[in-house]
Amino acid sequence: MKKRSGIAFIIFLLCIWIAGCSSSTTSSPKKESEKLQVYVSLYPLEDFTKKIGGNHVQVTNVIPSGVEPHDFELTAKDIANLNEADLFVYQGAGFDSIKKVADSLDPNKVVDVSKGIELLKGEEHGHDHEHGKEEKEHHDDHGAVDPHVWLDPQLAKKQAQQIRDALIKADDKHQADYQKNYDQLAAQLDKLDQEFQEMAKKAKHKTFVTSHAAFGYLAKRYGLEQVAVNGLSPTEEPSPQELKEVIEMMKKHQVKYILFETLVSAKVAETVKQEVKAESLILNPLEGLTQQEINQKVDYFSVMRKNKENLAKALGVSS
C-alpha cells in the first residue's frame, strides 16, 4: 500500500513539473503580447514600420545603433532570429550582404522595399559632371546602385505603402489600424515634401557639396545638384584627380559649406574643407542613428527637417 502511495506521489510531482514547463512555454514574449515580430534592415524602415504597425508590432533593427550599414554582415544569431520572425522588411538594392540572407528566407515573410522603385546609378549624381569623357566612362562602367531612396519623401511613401501591405497580409485582422496609421504617415510625408519644395524654390544656387553621394534622390526630386567628395560608399575615397576637381569646383563657385554625414569618418571631406576654407554642416543620410540621437528620441521627420535647415543654409536660402 505504501509502495503504491509512493508511486502515485511521484506521478503527481511529474504532472506538476510538466504543467509548469507548458506554462513557461506559452508565456514567451511573442505569445504573451501576440504582436507581430518584425525585423528591419535600416532605421527609416524601423521608423515607418513602428508608425504603421503601432501597438500590433514588435520591431527590431538587425543593424545596431551607430553602425555603418553598407558593409554590415549579419551574424548566425541574426539569421536564426530572421527565420523565427513573422516578417523581414529590408532594403535590397545597394546592400548585397543583407539581400543574400533575405533571399534564403521564406519568401512569404520578406519584403524588399526597393522593388518597384526606379533606382539611380552611381554615375547619375556625384561629381561626374566635372569630369572629362574618359573619367565619365570610367564611372559609367562602375554603375553602382544608389540605395538611399528614403531621402526623397515621395519615394519614402512608396516604401511605406509596401510596409503597410506586408503588415496587412501577415495580420489582416488589424487591417483598419494599419491603413489608418499609414494614411497619417503618408500625410506627414506629403507635408515634408512640400516643405522641401518651398525651400528649393528659394535657393540662390542649386549645387551643394557633401561628403557622401547619398542625396541623389533628394537632389533629383527638388531640382538640385549634389557634388560628392566620396562615392556611394562612405568609406570609398576619391582619387587625387577627383579630389583636385572637387576643390577647384568649390573655389570656382565660391562654395561656403560642405555637408558632412554621421556614422563615418570625414577625413577626406575635412581636407577639402581646409583647402577651400568652407564651413561644415551635417546632412544625415538616415542609414542609422547614433546612440546620442536615440537618446534624444529623434525620428525620420525631425532628422529630415534638420537636413532641410542645413541644406537651406548651404543653398543660400534666406531665413
TORKOL-4160 file (C-alpha; in steps of 0.2 Angstrom, whole numbers, padded with zeros to 4 digits, m for minus):
319
<pt num="1" X="0000" Y="0000" Z="0000"/>
<pt num="2" X="0014" Y="0012" Z="0005"/>
<pt num="3" X="0023" Y="0007" Z="m0011"/>
<pt num="4" X="0008" Y="0012" Z="m0022"/>
<pt num="5" X="0006" Y="0028" Z="m0012"/>
<pt num="6" X="0024" Y="0032" Z="m0016"/>
<pt num="7" X="0022" Y="0029" Z="m0035"/>
<pt num="8" X="0006" Y="0040" Z="m0035"/>
<pt num="9" X="0016" Y="0054" Z="m0027"/>
<pt num="10" X="0030" Y="0053" Z="m0040"/>
<pt num="11" X="0017" Y="0053" Z="m0054"/>
<pt num="12" X="0009" Y="0069" Z="m0046"/>
<pt num="13" X="0025" Y="0078" Z="m0045"/>
<pt num="14" X="0029" Y="0074" Z="m0063"/>
<pt num="15" X="0012" Y="0081" Z="m0068"/>
<pt num="16" X="0016" Y="0097" Z="m0059"/>
<pt num="17" X="0033" Y="0098" Z="m0067"/>
<pt num="18" X="0025" Y="0095" Z="m0085"/>
<pt num="19" X="0012" Y="0108" Z="m0082"/>
<pt num="20" X="0025" Y="0121" Z="m0076"/>
<pt num="21" X="0035" Y="0118" Z="m0092"/>
<pt num="22" X="0020" Y="0120" Z="m0103"/>
<pt num="23" X="0015" Y="0136" Z="m0094"/>
<pt num="24" X="0033" Y="0143" Z="m0096"/>
<pt num="25" X="0032" Y="0139" Z="m0115"/>
<pt num="26" X="0016" Y="0149" Z="m0118"/>
<pt num="27" X="0022" Y="0164" Z="m0108"/>
<pt num="28" X="0036" Y="0169" Z="m0121"/>
<pt num="29" X="0035" Y="0187" Z="m0125"/>
<pt num="30" X="0029" Y="0184" Z="m0143"/>
<pt num="31" X="0014" Y="0173" Z="m0137"/>
<pt num="32" X="0010" Y="0184" Z="m0122"/>
<pt num="33" X="0009" Y="0200" Z="m0132"/>
<pt num="34" X="0003" Y="0192" Z="m0148"/>
<pt num="35" X="0012" Y="0206" Z="m0158"/>
<pt num="36" X="0020" Y="0203" Z="m0175"/>
<pt num="37" X="0038" Y="0200" Z="m0174"/>
<pt num="38" X="0045" Y="0211" Z="m0187"/>
<pt num="39" X="0064" Y="0213" Z="m0191"/>
<pt num="40" X="0070" Y="0228" Z="m0202"/>
<pt num="41" X="0087" Y="0232" Z="m0210"/>
<pt num="42" X="0088" Y="0251" Z="m0209"/>
<pt num="43" X="0082" Y="0265" Z="m0197"/>
<pt num="44" X="0069" Y="0273" Z="m0209"/>
<pt num="45" X="0061" Y="0256" Z="m0211"/>
<pt num="46" X="0061" Y="0254" Z="m0192"/>
<pt num="47" X="0053" Y="0271" Z="m0190"/>
<pt num="48" X="0040" Y="0268" Z="m0204"/>
<pt num="49" X="0036" Y="0250" Z="m0198"/>
<pt num="50" X="0033" Y="0256" Z="m0180"/>
<pt num="51" X="0022" Y="0271" Z="m0185"/>
<pt num="52" X="0011" Y="0260" Z="m0197"/>
<pt num="53" X="0011" Y="0244" Z="m0185"/>
<pt num="54" X="0008" Y="0254" Z="m0169"/>
<pt num="55" X="0004" Y="0243" Z="m0154"/>
<pt num="56" X="0002" Y="0227" Z="m0165"/>
<pt num="57" X="0020" Y="0225" Z="m0170"/>
<pt num="58" X="0037" Y="0222" Z="m0161"/>
<pt num="59" X="0050" Y="0230" Z="m0172"/>
<pt num="60" X="0069" Y="0225" Z="m0171"/>
<pt num="61" X="0083" Y="0233" Z="m0182"/>
<pt num="62" X="0096" Y="0220" Z="m0186"/>
<pt num="63" X="0109" Y="0233" Z="m0188"/>
<pt num="64" X="0115" Y="0240" Z="m0171"/>
<pt num="65" X="0114" Y="0259" Z="m0167"/>
<pt num="66" X="0130" Y="0268" Z="m0173"/>
<pt num="67" X="0135" Y="0255" Z="m0185"/>
<pt num="68" X="0138" Y="0260" Z="m0204"/>
<pt num="69" X="0126" Y="0248" Z="m0213"/>
<pt num="70" X="0135" Y="0247" Z="m0231"/>
<pt num="71" X="0147" Y="0233" Z="m0226"/>
<pt num="72" X="0137" Y="0226" Z="m0211"/>
<pt num="73" X="0137" Y="0207" Z="m0211"/>
<pt num="74" X="0123" Y="0198" Z="m0202"/>
<pt num="75" X="0128" Y="0185" Z="m0188"/>
<pt num="76" X="0122" Y="0167" Z="m0187"/>
<pt num="77" X="0111" Y="0173" Z="m0172"/>
<pt num="78" X="0104" Y="0187" Z="m0183"/>
<pt num="79" X="0099" Y="0174" Z="m0197"/>
<pt num="80" X="0092" Y="0162" Z="m0184"/>
<pt num="81" X="0081" Y="0177" Z="m0177"/>
<pt num="82" X="0075" Y="0181" Z="m0195"/>
<pt num="83" X="0070" Y="0163" Z="m0198"/>
<pt num="84" X="0059" Y="0164" Z="m0182"/>
<pt num="85" X="0052" Y="0182" Z="m0187"/>
<pt num="86" X="0035" Y="0185" Z="m0194"/>
<pt num="87" X="0041" Y="0197" Z="m0206"/>
<pt num="88" X="0058" Y="0204" Z="m0213"/>
<pt num="89" X="0057" Y="0222" Z="m0221"/>
<pt num="90" X="0073" Y="0226" Z="m0229"/>
<pt num="91" X="0081" Y="0237" Z="m0242"/>
<pt num="92" X="0089" Y="0225" Z="m0255"/>
<pt num="93" X="0096" Y="0237" Z="m0268"/>
<pt num="94" X="0113" Y="0243" Z="m0263"/>
<pt num="95" X="0115" Y="0231" Z="m0248"/>
<pt num="96" X="0121" Y="0214" Z="m0256"/>
<pt num="97" X="0125" Y="0205" Z="m0240"/>
<pt num="98" X="0108" Y="0208" Z="m0232"/>
<pt num="99" X="0099" Y="0204" Z="m0249"/>
<pt num="100" X="0109" Y="0187" Z="m0250"/>
<pt num="101" X="0102" Y="0182" Z="m0232"/>
<pt num="102" X="0084" Y="0188" Z="m0237"/>
<pt num="103" X="0084" Y="0178" Z="m0252"/>
<pt num="104" X="0087" Y="0162" Z="m0241"/>
<pt num="105" X="0072" Y="0166" Z="m0231"/>
<pt num="106" X="0054" Y="0161" Z="m0233"/>
<pt num="107" X="0048" Y="0172" Z="m0247"/>
<pt num="108" X="0031" Y="0174" Z="m0240"/>
<pt num="109" X="0038" Y="0184" Z="m0225"/>
<pt num="110" X="0051" Y="0195" Z="m0233"/>
<pt num="111" X="0048" Y="0212" Z="m0242"/>
<pt num="112" X="0061" Y="0221" Z="m0251"/>
<pt num="113" X="0055" Y="0240" Z="m0251"/>
<pt num="114" X="0067" Y="0244" Z="m0265"/>
<pt num="115" X="0056" Y="0234" Z="m0278"/>
<pt num="116" X="0046" Y="0244" Z="m0290"/>
<pt num="117" X="0056" Y="0260" Z="m0287"/>
<pt num="118" X="0066" Y="0267" Z="m0301"/>
<pt num="119" X="0084" Y="0267" Z="m0294"/>
<pt num="120" X="0098" Y="0279" Z="m0298"/>
<pt num="121" X="0115" Y="0273" Z="m0303"/>
<pt num="122" X="0131" Y="0280" Z="m0296"/>
<pt num="123" X="0135" Y="0290" Z="m0312"/>
<pt num="124" X="0119" Y="0299" Z="m0311"/>
<pt num="125" X="0125" Y="0310" Z="m0297"/>
<pt num="126" X="0141" Y="0314" Z="m0288"/>
<pt num="127" X="0154" Y="0325" Z="m0296"/>
<pt num="128" X="0154" Y="0316" Z="m0313"/>
<pt num="129" X="0149" Y="0332" Z="m0321"/>
<pt num="130" X="0166" Y="0340" Z="m0318"/>
<pt num="131" X="0175" Y="0325" Z="m0327"/>
<pt num="132" X="0181" Y="0323" Z="m0344"/>
<pt num="133" X="0174" Y="0310" Z="m0356"/>
<pt num="134" X="0187" Y="0297" Z="m0351"/>
<pt num="135" X="0183" Y="0299" Z="m0332"/>
<pt num="136" X="0164" Y="0299" Z="m0336"/>
<pt num="137" X="0166" Y="0282" Z="m0345"/>
<pt num="138" X="0175" Y="0275" Z="m0330"/>
<pt num="139" X="0161" Y="0280" Z="m0318"/>
<pt num="140" X="0148" Y="0273" Z="m0331"/>
<pt num="141" X="0157" Y="0256" Z="m0330"/>
<pt num="142" X="0156" Y="0256" Z="m0311"/>
<pt num="143" X="0137" Y="0258" Z="m0311"/>
<pt num="144" X="0134" Y="0256" Z="m0293"/>
<pt num="145" X="0116" Y="0257" Z="m0287"/>
<pt num="146" X="0111" Y="0271" Z="m0275"/>
<pt num="147" X="0100" Y="0263" Z="m0261"/>
<pt num="148" X="0096" Y="0280" Z="m0252"/>
<pt num="149" X="0078" Y="0281" Z="m0259"/>
<pt num="150" X="0070" Y="0286" Z="m0242"/>
<pt num="151" X="0078" Y="0303" Z="m0243"/>
<pt num="152" X="0065" Y="0308" Z="m0256"/>
<pt num="153" X="0049" Y="0309" Z="m0246"/>
<pt num="154" X="0038" Y="0303" Z="m0261"/>
<pt num="155" X="0049" Y="0288" Z="m0263"/>
<pt num="156" X="0048" Y="0285" Z="m0244"/>
<pt num="157" X="0029" Y="0285" Z="m0246"/>
<pt num="158" X="0031" Y="0271" Z="m0259"/>
<pt num="159" X="0041" Y="0261" Z="m0246"/>
<pt num="160" X="0029" Y="0264" Z="m0233"/>
<pt num="161" X="0015" Y="0258" Z="m0244"/>
<pt num="162" X="0024" Y="0241" Z="m0246"/>
<pt num="163" X="0026" Y="0240" Z="m0227"/>
<pt num="164" X="0008" Y="0243" Z="m0225"/>
<pt num="165" X="0003" Y="0230" Z="m0237"/>
<pt num="166" X="0015" Y="0217" Z="m0229"/>
<pt num="167" X="0008" Y="0220" Z="m0212"/>
<pt num="168" X="m0010" Y="0218" Z="m0218"/>
<pt num="169" X="m0005" Y="0202" Z="m0227"/>
<pt num="170" X="0003" Y="0195" Z="m0211"/>
<pt num="171" X="m0011" Y="0201" Z="m0199"/>
<pt num="172" X="m0027" Y="0205" Z="m0209"/>
<pt num="173" X="m0037" Y="0207" Z="m0193"/>
<pt num="174" X="m0029" Y="0223" Z="m0189"/>
<pt num="175" X="m0030" Y="0230" Z="m0207"/>
<pt num="176" X="m0040" Y="0245" Z="m0202"/>
<pt num="177" X="m0027" Y="0251" Z="m0190"/>
<pt num="178" X="m0013" Y="0248" Z="m0202"/>
<pt num="179" X="m0022" Y="0258" Z="m0215"/>
<pt num="180" X="m0026" Y="0272" Z="m0204"/>
<pt num="181" X="m0008" Y="0273" Z="m0197"/>
<pt num="182" X="m0002" Y="0273" Z="m0215"/>
<pt num="183" X="m0013" Y="0287" Z="m0220"/>
<pt num="184" X="m0007" Y="0298" Z="m0206"/>
<pt num="185" X="0011" Y="0294" Z="m0211"/>
<pt num="186" X="0008" Y="0297" Z="m0229"/>
<pt num="187" X="0001" Y="0314" Z="m0225"/>
<pt num="188" X="0016" Y="0318" Z="m0215"/>
<pt num="189" X="0027" Y="0313" Z="m0229"/>
<pt num="190" X="0017" Y="0324" Z="m0241"/>
<pt num="191" X="0019" Y="0339" Z="m0229"/>
<pt num="192" X="0038" Y="0336" Z="m0228"/>
<pt num="193" X="0039" Y="0335" Z="m0247"/>
<pt num="194" X="0030" Y="0352" Z="m0248"/>
<pt num="195" X="0042" Y="0360" Z="m0236"/>
<pt num="196" X="0057" Y="0354" Z="m0246"/>
<pt num="197" X="0049" Y="0361" Z="m0262"/>
<pt num="198" X="0047" Y="0378" Z="m0255"/>
<pt num="199" X="0064" Y="0378" Z="m0248"/>
<pt num="200" X="0072" Y="0373" Z="m0265"/>
<pt num="201" X="0062" Y="0387" Z="m0274"/>
<pt num="202" X="0070" Y="0400" Z="m0263"/>
<pt num="203" X="0088" Y="0393" Z="m0266"/>
<pt num="204" X="0100" Y="0406" Z="m0273"/>
<pt num="205" X="0110" Y="0392" Z="m0281"/>
<pt num="206" X="0106" Y="0374" Z="m0284"/>
<pt num="207" X="0123" Y="0365" Z="m0280"/>
<pt num="208" X="0128" Y="0358" Z="m0263"/>
<pt num="209" X="0144" Y="0348" Z="m0258"/>
<pt num="210" X="0143" Y="0333" Z="m0247"/>
<pt num="211" X="0155" Y="0320" Z="m0240"/>
<pt num="212" X="0145" Y="0305" Z="m0247"/>
<pt num="213" X="0135" Y="0303" Z="m0263"/>
<pt num="214" X="0119" Y="0298" Z="m0253"/>
<pt num="215" X="0107" Y="0313" Z="m0259"/>
<pt num="216" X="0104" Y="0309" Z="m0277"/>
<pt num="217" X="0086" Y="0305" Z="m0275"/>
<pt num="218" X="0083" Y="0321" Z="m0264"/>
<pt num="219" X="0093" Y="0332" Z="m0277"/>
<pt num="220" X="0083" Y="0325" Z="m0292"/>
<pt num="221" X="0066" Y="0327" Z="m0283"/>
<pt num="222" X="0070" Y="0346" Z="m0280"/>
<pt num="223" X="0080" Y="0351" Z="m0295"/>
<pt num="224" X="0096" Y="0352" Z="m0285"/>
<pt num="225" X="0114" Y="0345" Z="m0289"/>
<pt num="226" X="0124" Y="0336" Z="m0277"/>
<pt num="227" X="0143" Y="0336" Z="m0278"/>
<pt num="228" X="0151" Y="0322" Z="m0268"/>
<pt num="229" X="0168" Y="0321" Z="m0261"/>
<pt num="230" X="0166" Y="0302" Z="m0258"/>
<pt num="231" X="0157" Y="0290" Z="m0269"/>
<pt num="232" X="0141" Y="0280" Z="m0265"/>
<pt num="233" X="0150" Y="0270" Z="m0251"/>
<pt num="234" X="0155" Y="0282" Z="m0237"/>
<pt num="235" X="0171" Y="0273" Z="m0235"/>
<pt num="236" X="0176" Y="0275" Z="m0253"/>
<pt num="237" X="0189" Y="0288" Z="m0256"/>
<pt num="238" X="0191" Y="0299" Z="m0272"/>
<pt num="239" X="0207" Y="0298" Z="m0282"/>
<pt num="240" X="0219" Y="0313" Z="m0281"/>
<pt num="241" X="0212" Y="0319" Z="m0298"/>
<pt num="242" X="0194" Y="0318" Z="m0292"/>
<pt num="243" X="0199" Y="0327" Z="m0276"/>
<pt num="244" X="0208" Y="0341" Z="m0285"/>
<pt num="245" X="0192" Y="0343" Z="m0296"/>
<pt num="246" X="0181" Y="0345" Z="m0282"/>
<pt num="247" X="0192" Y="0358" Z="m0274"/>
<pt num="248" X="0193" Y="0368" Z="m0290"/>
<pt num="249" X="0174" Y="0367" Z="m0292"/>
<pt num="250" X="0171" Y="0373" Z="m0275"/>
<pt num="251" X="0183" Y="0388" Z="m0277"/>
<pt num="252" X="0176" Y="0392" Z="m0294"/>
<pt num="253" X="0158" Y="0393" Z="m0287"/>
<pt num="254" X="0163" Y="0400" Z="m0270"/>
<pt num="255" X="0155" Y="0386" Z="m0261"/>
<pt num="256" X="0154" Y="0391" Z="m0242"/>
<pt num="257" X="0148" Y="0375" Z="m0234"/>
<pt num="258" X="0152" Y="0357" Z="m0235"/>
<pt num="259" X="0139" Y="0345" Z="m0229"/>
<pt num="260" X="0146" Y="0330" Z="m0218"/>
<pt num="261" X="0136" Y="0315" Z="m0213"/>
<pt num="262" X="0135" Y="0305" Z="m0197"/>
<pt num="263" X="0142" Y="0287" Z="m0193"/>
<pt num="264" X="0158" Y="0288" Z="m0204"/>
<pt num="265" X="0175" Y="0296" Z="m0204"/>
<pt num="266" X="0175" Y="0313" Z="m0214"/>
<pt num="267" X="0194" Y="0313" Z="m0216"/>
<pt num="268" X="0194" Y="0317" Z="m0235"/>
<pt num="269" X="0180" Y="0330" Z="m0233"/>
<pt num="270" X="0190" Y="0338" Z="m0219"/>
<pt num="271" X="0204" Y="0340" Z="m0232"/>
<pt num="272" X="0193" Y="0349" Z="m0244"/>
<pt num="273" X="0186" Y="0360" Z="m0230"/>
<pt num="274" X="0203" Y="0366" Z="m0226"/>
<pt num="275" X="0208" Y="0369" Z="m0244"/>
<pt num="276" X="0193" Y="0380" Z="m0248"/>
<pt num="277" X="0190" Y="0387" Z="m0230"/>
<pt num="278" X="0172" Y="0381" Z="m0230"/>
<pt num="279" X="0161" Y="0379" Z="m0215"/>
<pt num="280" X="0154" Y="0362" Z="m0211"/>
<pt num="281" X="0136" Y="0357" Z="m0208"/>
<pt num="282" X="0128" Y="0340" Z="m0205"/>
<pt num="283" X="0117" Y="0331" Z="m0219"/>
<pt num="284" X="0111" Y="0315" Z="m0212"/>
<pt num="285" X="0108" Y="0301" Z="m0224"/>
<pt num="286" X="0097" Y="0292" Z="m0211"/>
<pt num="287" X="0105" Y="0275" Z="m0213"/>
<pt num="288" X="0106" Y="0273" Z="m0195"/>
<pt num="289" X="0105" Y="0283" Z="m0178"/>
<pt num="290" X="0119" Y="0286" Z="m0166"/>
<pt num="291" X="0116" Y="0282" Z="m0148"/>
<pt num="292" X="0115" Y="0301" Z="m0144"/>
<pt num="293" X="0101" Y="0303" Z="m0157"/>
<pt num="294" X="0092" Y="0288" Z="m0150"/>
<pt num="295" X="0093" Y="0296" Z="m0133"/>
<pt num="296" X="0086" Y="0312" Z="m0140"/>
<pt num="297" X="0071" Y="0302" Z="m0147"/>
<pt num="298" X="0073" Y="0309" Z="m0164"/>
<pt num="299" X="0064" Y="0301" Z="m0179"/>
<pt num="300" X="0064" Y="0302" Z="m0198"/>
<pt num="301" X="0054" Y="0318" Z="m0198"/>
<pt num="302" X="0065" Y="0328" Z="m0186"/>
<pt num="303" X="0081" Y="0322" Z="m0194"/>
<pt num="304" X="0074" Y="0327" Z="m0212"/>
<pt num="305" X="0069" Y="0344" Z="m0206"/>
<pt num="306" X="0086" Y="0347" Z="m0198"/>
<pt num="307" X="0093" Y="0341" Z="m0215"/>
<pt num="308" X="0082" Y="0354" Z="m0224"/>
<pt num="309" X="0088" Y="0368" Z="m0212"/>
<pt num="310" X="0106" Y="0364" Z="m0215"/>
<pt num="311" X="0103" Y="0362" Z="m0234"/>
<pt num="312" X="0094" Y="0378" Z="m0235"/>
<pt num="313" X="0109" Y="0387" Z="m0227"/>
<pt num="314" X="0121" Y="0379" Z="m0239"/>
<pt num="315" X="0110" Y="0384" Z="m0254"/>
<pt num="316" X="0109" Y="0402" Z="m0248"/>
<pt num="317" X="0091" Y="0402" Z="m0243"/>
<pt num="318" X="0086" Y="0417" Z="m0233"/>
<pt num="319" X="0079" Y="0413" Z="m0216"/>
